[in-house]
Amino acid sequence: MSLLDKKLEDFKPVDLSNDVEIDNSVYETLKQLLSRVARSQQKSSQSAELIHDEIKSLVSQHSSLINDISETNAKLKATIESIEKGLIDYIDILDELKSAADQLGDKNFSDTINVALKAASQINDRIGLTAVGSKGTPVDSEIHYVVNARSTDSDALNDTVAEIVKCGYKIGDQLIRKASIIAFRKGGSQ
């Protein structure tokens, strides 16, 4: 028998089918070790269950917070859109009043409207609301809504903005409303 075989002999499985005597001290040591392993496994299992329950609770809380944030964002977006549209409607009314005052030749009324338009312009600047579309620029379906056409014989004026009927607006890169325009069309209707 080699030296290795002799050392490994202590670790060979014991045949328990026959009556084998195990030293009481070895039995007690083995019993204590197995008992400690069982307690350790039980503690590990309990810890794993606690960790699982904690993770499940955190995921539930996280999901709830995400839903709350999504609902809040939707409400804020709707509020912002409502404010943007309200401000644009206000500007439209001021523009119409300015046109009416100019047609009537009422300088005092026109001056009052100009003050209100200047204040609205300052608000626009603060929130980043800018007008889109201007007379003489090429028609762009992304920012223009053509409501009518004006005939032209000029190739240079063809498909350009002849008149802004209602101003369009954007905030940053986001278009809020397309500009309603009259476009020059070569051979188009008046």
MONORZI-V620315 format. One record per run of one state. SS is the DSSP state (H for helix, E for strand, - for the rest). FROM is the first residue (numbers start at 1). TO is the last residue. If there is no record, write none. Layout:
{{SS/FROM/TO} {SS/FROM/TO}}
//
This chain:
{{-/1/2} {H/3/11} {-/12/23} {H/24/104} {-/105/106} {H/107/127} {-/128/128} {E/129/132} {-/133/137} {E/138/138} {-/139/143} {E/144/152} {-/153/159} {E/160/166} {-/167/167} {E/168/171} {-/172/173} {E/174/177} {-/178/178} {E/179/186} {-/187/190}}
//
